[in-house]
Amino acid sequence: SEQRMHISDVDEYISSIRNLQRENPTMKIISGFEAEFDPMKEQFLGELREKVDYMILGQHYVPVGIGQVSKDSPNYPIEYAKVVCQAMESGIFDIVAHPDIFMMFYQKWDNSAILSAKKIIEAAIKNNVLLELNANGIRKGLITTTEGLRTYKYPRIEFWRLVATYKDAKIIVSDDAHEVHHLNDYATHEAYKIAEELKIKVDVNYAVL
């Protein structure tokens, strides 16, 4: 709860963005929210979507499975993919932030992870949703997976190698800047380098504060 905007601040936030746009007519300034998807709150999320230019799905939790599905269980990526795909099918979201973040917890690139990744990628293509290659995981440093692979927590190279095989997937690179000095920093450049090395075409780039 300490990481989200209070509902009473929403209208003021949107108004401030519109005022900035009026004051800076040569710039394009757009408004949006990052949100978790909860099927029980789909109507509320849809109402938020109508207020802004875009919505980002930042799914960090499994609403139904949390507390029931261990994050090292093969069921975890399946349940994660299920809720992410349901969110995309709702029509509320334009972008999926860090779609590979489930691998920060479930570190094996096995059949469960591959199947889940394919479901997410294919649902994004079907619903015309952008997949985000997120630089903030790079700032968190390298980890050693249970299989002995040295990699970033996210973006996970295995996931993005798979994305590269889908020519219809639309990709966005994000600073995911939690601080001003994160804008266009080394992590952002590393994210673009990953995309370039995997021959992934980047459709959009943006900064989020």
C-alpha positions as CSV (number, residue, x, y, z in Angstrom):
1,S,0.0,0.0,0.0
2,E,2.9,2.4,0.6
3,Q,4.0,2.1,-3.1
4,R,0.7,3.2,-4.7
5,M,-1.1,6.4,-5.3
6,H,-4.1,7.0,-3.1
7,I,-7.3,7.1,-5.1
8,S,-8.0,10.7,-3.8
9,D,-4.8,11.9,-5.6
10,V,-5.8,10.5,-9.1
11,D,-7.7,13.5,-10.5
12,E,-5.0,15.9,-9.2
13,Y,-2.3,13.8,-10.9
14,I,-4.1,13.8,-14.2
15,S,-4.8,17.5,-14.0
16,S,-1.1,18.2,-13.4
17,I,-0.1,16.3,-16.5
18,R,-2.6,18.2,-18.6
19,N,-1.4,21.5,-17.2
20,L,2.2,20.6,-18.0
21,Q,1.1,19.7,-21.6
22,R,-0.5,23.1,-22.0
23,E,2.6,24.9,-20.6
24,N,4.9,22.9,-22.9
25,P,3.1,22.7,-26.3
26,T,6.2,21.6,-28.1
27,M,6.5,18.4,-26.0
28,K,4.2,15.4,-25.9
29,I,3.4,14.6,-22.3
30,I,1.0,11.7,-21.6
31,S,-0.5,10.2,-18.5
32,G,-0.8,6.6,-17.4
33,F,-0.8,4.2,-14.5
34,E,1.0,1.0,-13.7
35,A,-1.4,-1.5,-11.9
36,E,-1.7,-5.0,-10.8
37,F,-4.6,-7.0,-12.3
38,D,-7.1,-8.4,-10.0
39,P,-10.2,-10.0,-11.7
40,M,-12.3,-8.8,-8.8
41,K,-11.3,-5.2,-9.6
42,E,-11.6,-5.3,-13.4
43,Q,-14.4,-2.6,-13.5
44,F,-12.4,-0.3,-11.3
45,L,-9.3,-0.7,-13.5
46,G,-11.4,-0.1,-16.6
47,E,-12.6,3.2,-15.1
48,L,-9.0,4.3,-14.4
49,R,-8.1,3.4,-18.0
50,E,-10.7,5.9,-19.3
51,K,-9.0,8.7,-17.4
52,V,-5.5,8.3,-18.9
53,D,-3.6,7.8,-22.1
54,Y,-2.3,4.3,-21.4
55,M,-2.1,1.6,-18.7
56,I,0.8,-0.6,-17.8
57,L,0.3,-4.1,-16.4
58,G,2.9,-4.5,-13.6
59,Q,2.0,-7.9,-12.3
60,H,4.1,-8.7,-9.3
61,Y,1.6,-11.1,-7.6
62,V,-0.7,-13.9,-8.3
63,P,-4.1,-12.8,-6.8
64,V,-5.6,-16.3,-6.6
65,G,-2.5,-18.4,-6.0
66,I,-0.6,-16.1,-3.6
67,G,-0.1,-18.0,-0.3
68,Q,-1.1,-21.2,-2.0
69,V,1.4,-21.6,-4.8
70,S,5.1,-21.7,-3.8
71,K,7.3,-19.6,-6.0
72,D,9.6,-22.5,-6.6
73,S,6.7,-24.7,-7.7
74,P,6.3,-25.5,-11.4
75,N,2.7,-24.3,-10.9
76,Y,3.9,-20.8,-10.1
77,P,4.8,-19.6,-13.7
78,I,1.6,-21.2,-15.0
79,E,-0.5,-19.3,-12.5
80,Y,1.4,-16.1,-13.2
81,A,1.0,-16.5,-17.0
82,K,-2.7,-17.2,-16.5
83,V,-3.4,-13.9,-14.7
84,V,-1.2,-11.9,-17.1
85,C,-3.0,-13.3,-20.1
86,Q,-6.4,-12.6,-18.5
87,A,-5.3,-9.0,-17.9
88,M,-4.3,-8.6,-21.5
89,E,-7.6,-10.1,-22.7
90,S,-9.5,-7.5,-20.6
91,G,-8.5,-4.8,-23.0
92,I,-7.4,-2.5,-20.2
93,F,-3.7,-2.6,-20.6
94,D,-1.4,-1.3,-23.4
95,I,1.9,-2.6,-22.0
96,V,3.1,-5.5,-19.9
97,A,5.9,-4.4,-17.7
98,H,8.7,-6.9,-17.0
99,P,6.8,-9.9,-18.4
100,D,9.7,-12.1,-17.4
101,I,9.7,-11.1,-13.7
102,F,8.2,-14.4,-12.7
103,M,11.7,-15.9,-13.3
104,M,13.1,-13.8,-10.6
105,F,11.3,-16.2,-8.2
106,Y,11.1,-19.3,-10.4
107,Q,14.6,-19.5,-11.8
108,K,14.4,-22.7,-13.8
109,W,14.1,-22.4,-17.6
110,D,12.1,-25.7,-17.8
111,N,8.9,-26.8,-19.6
112,S,6.8,-24.9,-17.1
113,A,8.7,-21.6,-17.6
114,I,8.8,-22.0,-21.4
115,L,5.1,-22.8,-21.7
116,S,4.3,-19.8,-19.5
117,A,6.5,-17.5,-21.5
118,K,4.9,-18.6,-24.8
119,K,1.5,-18.0,-23.4
120,I,2.4,-14.5,-22.4
121,I,4.1,-13.6,-25.7
122,E,1.3,-15.1,-27.8
123,A,-1.4,-13.3,-25.8
124,A,0.5,-10.0,-26.2
125,I,0.5,-10.5,-30.0
126,K,-3.1,-11.5,-30.1
127,N,-4.2,-8.5,-28.0
128,N,-1.8,-6.0,-29.5
129,V,0.0,-5.3,-26.2
130,L,3.6,-4.2,-26.0
131,L,6.1,-6.3,-24.0
132,E,8.5,-4.3,-22.0
133,L,12.2,-5.0,-21.8
134,N,12.8,-3.4,-18.3
135,A,16.1,-1.8,-17.3
136,N,15.4,-1.7,-13.6
137,G,16.2,-5.4,-13.1
138,I,19.7,-4.7,-14.5
139,R,20.2,-2.2,-11.7
140,K,19.5,-4.9,-9.2
141,G,22.6,-6.8,-10.3
142,L,23.4,-10.3,-11.4
143,I,22.2,-13.5,-9.7
144,T,23.2,-17.1,-10.0
145,T,20.2,-19.3,-10.9
146,T,19.5,-22.7,-9.5
147,E,20.9,-24.0,-12.8
148,G,24.2,-22.1,-12.2
149,L,23.5,-19.4,-14.8
150,R,24.7,-15.9,-14.1
151,T,22.1,-13.5,-15.3
152,Y,20.1,-10.4,-14.4
153,K,17.0,-10.9,-12.2
154,Y,15.3,-9.4,-15.2
155,P,15.4,-9.1,-18.1
156,R,16.0,-12.8,-18.3
157,I,17.9,-13.7,-21.5
158,E,16.1,-17.0,-21.9
159,F,12.7,-15.2,-22.0
160,W,13.9,-12.6,-24.5
161,R,15.6,-15.2,-26.8
162,L,12.2,-16.7,-27.1
163,V,10.6,-13.4,-27.8
164,A,13.1,-12.9,-30.6
165,T,11.6,-15.9,-32.4
166,Y,8.2,-14.1,-32.6
167,K,8.4,-11.6,-35.4
168,D,5.0,-10.1,-34.6
169,A,5.8,-9.3,-31.0
170,K,5.9,-5.6,-30.2
171,I,8.6,-4.5,-27.8
172,I,9.2,-1.4,-25.7
173,V,12.3,-0.5,-23.7
174,S,11.8,1.3,-20.4
175,D,14.1,3.1,-18.0
176,D,11.7,2.2,-15.2
177,A,13.3,5.1,-13.5
178,H,12.6,5.1,-9.8
179,E,15.1,8.1,-9.5
180,V,15.8,10.9,-11.9
181,H,19.4,9.7,-12.3
182,H,18.1,6.4,-13.6
183,L,16.9,8.1,-16.8
184,N,19.0,6.9,-19.8
185,D,21.6,5.5,-17.5
186,Y,23.9,2.5,-18.0
187,A,21.1,0.0,-17.3
188,T,18.9,1.6,-20.1
189,H,21.8,1.3,-22.5
190,E,22.4,-2.3,-21.5
191,A,18.7,-3.1,-22.1
192,Y,19.0,-1.7,-25.6
193,K,22.2,-3.7,-26.1
194,I,20.3,-6.9,-25.2
195,A,17.6,-6.1,-27.7
196,E,20.2,-5.4,-30.4
197,E,22.2,-8.6,-29.7
198,L,19.1,-10.7,-29.9
199,K,17.9,-8.8,-33.1
200,I,14.7,-7.7,-31.3
201,K,13.1,-4.7,-33.0
202,V,12.2,-2.0,-30.5
203,D,8.9,-0.4,-31.4
204,V,8.7,2.2,-28.6
205,N,11.0,3.6,-25.9
206,Y,9.8,5.6,-22.9
207,A,10.7,6.8,-19.4
208,V,8.7,6.1,-16.3
209,L,9.1,8.1,-13.1
